[in-house]
Amino acid sequence: MWPSGVRSQEQATNHSTVLIRFRTRARRITGPAPYERETRGYRMAASRKTRQGFRVNEYIVYPSHGVGRIKDIEEEEIAGIKLELFIIDFEQEKMVLRVPTAKAAAVGMRKLSDAARMEKATKTLRGRARVKRTMWSRRAQEYEAKINSGDIILVAEVVRDLYRSERQPEQSYSERQLYEAALERMAREVSAVHKATQTEAIAIIIDELNKGAGRGEKSNKEEGSADEAA
């Protein structure tokens, strides 16, 4: 039975061809098939999970807070302006930080140290402590700046300079605070790089410090002279 208005085989063939062309054109207008849209959406979602060389679930170092994990990359509208943000979780501090992806480099956000950088930091721990002959308040400011620099080598210098073995005089309260802050900051990165616990990371650092035994006596004398001069 031919469709209404079709009276011959030739007209039926032409009618079918028109229908096929119409359906093909309609499909082009309405867009790709559902599975094609899903695949394209997956590719777009995957690409949004990486920005400025950083990806979701990656551990990074933020200068003033240390090691954190990128939980997600989101878009938010602030004061009428759309911003793309890294959502960074600092588990030990129980804090979440939102950093504009475009500002990551400017604020000093970086990837975890590679093997060569970590080895240099370890070598720094084994070196001789270097204590300047200046007032403690000035040195304390310099130590704090190094801790918040985001540079693991500078953090290692603070740990090395303020470390005291059992044979050496105890630290003052302010020295102890800065030492513990630097030790914790470095241990977090060592832990993330070596996939170790915080306790294991601290043990690794202390072991390296003890390999540089004998450096403390001289630095303590210098520090005492500096304090007397102050």
CORBEL-V249138 format. One record per helix or strand of 3 or more residues. SS is the DSSP state (alpha for helix, beta for strand). FROM is the first residue (numbers start at 0). LEN is the number of residues. Records with the same first field share a line. If there is no record, write none. Layout:
# CORBEL-V249138
SS=FROM-LEN / FROM-LEN
This chain:
# CORBEL-V249138
alpha=8-22 / 33-14 / 100-3 / 114-12 / 135-12 / 151-11 / 172-22 / 197-13 / 215-14
beta=58-4 / 65-13 / 80-10 / 94-6
